[in-house]
Structures are given as structure tokens and as C-alpha cells.
Amino acid sequence: MTGPIIRDQRAFASGALFLAFAIFFFVTALNYPAGSAARMGPGYFPRLLAIALAAIGLAVMLGAVRRTAERQGVQRWDVKGLAWVAGSVVLFACLLFPLGLIGALFVLIVVSSRASPEFSWKGALANATVLIVLCLLVFVYGLGLQLPVWPALFN
């Protein structure tokens, strides 16, 4: 009798990545008191989120070894696309306070859009407009986060 065969290597790898992040965050959250459901401590939500992430990862991994799973191999990583996305996040962090939320989000969206082979300026600008409006509505007006909205020279 042989062990399970991984039919969908892509799904198995993504499930394993979910599981690895879950373990990391769960172990990190052990440094904080959990509290209870009635009086949540700072470690309660991260642990709960890590458990949910682990469950998703395990479900994806189990689905990858099912007989009905489509056979798929792991492809090469798109390092260029990964660099565009990671770089845009770093730019957002560096530009949030000098450019404000609107400017930093605009840079984030346009730069990260370059990761896609279907990049177009028209699509990036449309995405930026919609996402900036949504972020303003949710984070600034809905949740009341104290974020600089406009560039520092307008304050």
C-alpha cells in the first residue's frame, strides 16, 4: 500500500504555505494573553485567525491529494511580478505620511498593476480611482482611522 499521491502540486504548495503562516502566527500569538470570548486579550484574535488559516490550508492540501483532483505541477515563480507587488507595498509604507492616503494608494495601485502581463494605464487608473474611494469610505469615514488623507504640504 502506498501513501497519498499529490495530484495537484500547486494547490498542495499553497495549502502548505497557508499552514506555515498559521503556525508562525499562532506561535507568535502565544506571547500575548488570550483572555476569553467575553474579555478578549491581545492574543485571542491572532490565535483564532491562525486556526482558521490552518483549517483552510489543511482543506486545500487534502483536496490536492484526492483522486478527483486535476493533475497540476508547480510552475516557476514570477519573480518580476513578486518584486513589483512587494516594492509597491514598501513604497506605500514610505509614502503614506508625505503623500497622504490618496497619493500613497495611487502609487501602490499603479506600481503593483505593473506585475500583471495585462497591464494598461487605463485599467490601473480606473482601479486606483475605485479603490481610493473605497478605502476612504471604509477606513477614514467608516472606521474613523486617523490617517493623513492629503499630502503633508496641504495640512
C-alpha positions in Angstrom: 0.0 0.0 0.0 1.4 3.4 -1.0 0.9 6.7 0.7 -1.2 9.6 -0.7 0.0 10.9 -4.0 -0.1 14.7 -4.5 -2.1 15.2 -7.7 -2.4 19.0 -7.6 1.1 20.2 -6.6 0.1 23.9 -6.9 -2.8 23.5 -4.5 -0.8 21.4 -2.1 2.0 24.0 -2.1 -0.4 26.9 -1.5 -2.1 24.9 1.3 1.3 24.3 2.9 2.0 28.0 2.7 -1.3 28.8 4.5 -0.4 26.2 7.1 3.1 27.6 7.6 1.8 31.1 8.1 -0.8 29.8 10.5 1.8 28.1 12.6 4.0 31.1 12.6 1.2 33.5 13.7 -0.1 31.0 16.3 3.3 30.6 17.9 3.9 34.4 17.8 0.4 35.0 19.4 1.4 32.7 22.3 3.4 35.6 23.7 0.2 37.5 24.4 -2.6 36.6 26.8 -5.6 35.1 25.1 -8.3 36.1 27.5 -11.8 34.7 26.9 -14.5 35.2 24.4 -16.2 37.7 26.8 -12.9 39.5 27.6 -10.6 39.1 24.6 -6.9 39.6 25.2 -4.4 40.8 22.6 -3.6 37.1 21.6 -7.2 36.0 21.2 -7.9 37.2 17.6 -4.5 36.2 16.2 -4.9 32.7 17.5 -8.4 32.4 16.2 -7.3 33.7 12.8 -4.3 31.3 12.8 -6.6 28.4 13.5 -8.9 29.4 10.6 -5.9 29.8 8.3 -4.6 26.4 9.3 -8.1 24.8 8.6 -8.1 26.4 5.1 -4.6 25.2 4.5 -5.4 21.7 5.5 -8.6 21.6 3.4 -6.7 22.8 0.4 -3.9 20.2 1.0 -6.4 17.4 1.4 -8.2 18.5 -1.8 -4.8 18.3 -3.6 -4.4 14.6 -2.8 -7.9 13.5 -3.7 -8.3 11.1 -6.7 -10.6 13.6 -8.4 -8.0 16.4 -8.2 -6.7 17.7 -11.5 -3.1 17.0 -12.1 -1.1 20.2 -12.0 2.6 20.8 -11.4 4.2 23.7 -9.6 5.3 26.4 -12.1 8.2 28.8 -11.9 7.7 31.8 -9.6 7.1 35.1 -11.3 9.9 36.9 -9.5 9.4 40.1 -11.5 5.7 40.3 -10.6 6.5 39.5 -7.0 9.1 42.3 -6.9 6.5 44.8 -8.4 3.9 43.9 -5.7 6.4 43.8 -2.8 8.0 47.0 -4.0 4.6 48.8 -4.2 3.9 47.8 -0.5 7.2 49.2 0.6 6.5 52.4 -1.4 3.1 52.7 0.2 4.7 52.5 3.7 7.3 55.1 2.8 4.9 57.5 1.1 1.8 57.3 3.4 2.8 60.3 5.6 4.4 62.5 3.0 1.8 62.0 0.3 -1.2 61.1 2.4 -3.5 58.1 1.9 -4.7 59.2 -1.6 -1.2 59.7 -3.0 0.3 56.6 -1.4 -2.7 54.4 -2.5 -2.4 55.8 -6.1 1.3 54.8 -6.2 0.6 51.4 -4.6 -2.1 50.5 -7.2 -0.3 51.8 -10.3 3.1 50.2 -9.3 1.5 46.8 -8.3 -0.5 46.8 -11.5 2.8 46.5 -13.4 3.0 43.0 -12.1 0.3 41.8 -14.4 1.1 41.0 -18.1 -2.3 42.6 -18.9 -1.2 46.0 -17.5 -2.8 49.0 -19.1 -2.7 52.6 -17.8 -6.4 53.0 -18.3 -7.1 49.9 -16.1 -4.7 51.0 -13.5 -6.2 54.5 -13.2 -9.7 53.0 -13.1 -8.6 50.6 -10.3 -6.9 53.4 -8.4 -10.0 55.6 -8.5 -12.4 52.9 -7.3 -10.0 51.6 -4.6 -9.1 55.1 -3.3 -12.8 55.9 -2.9 -13.5 52.6 -1.2 -10.5 53.0 1.2 -11.5 56.5 2.1 -15.1 55.4 2.8 -14.1 52.3 4.8 -11.0 53.4 6.7 -11.3 57.1 7.1 -15.0 57.8 7.3 -16.4 54.3 8.3 -13.8 53.2 10.9 -12.5 56.7 11.7 -8.8 55.9 11.4 -6.6 58.8 11.9 -4.7 58.7 8.6 -3.4 61.7 6.6 -5.7 61.9 3.6 -3.8 64.6 1.6 -0.1 65.3 1.1 1.7 66.9 4.1 2.0 70.2 2.3 -1.8 70.6 2.3 -2.1 70.1 6.1 
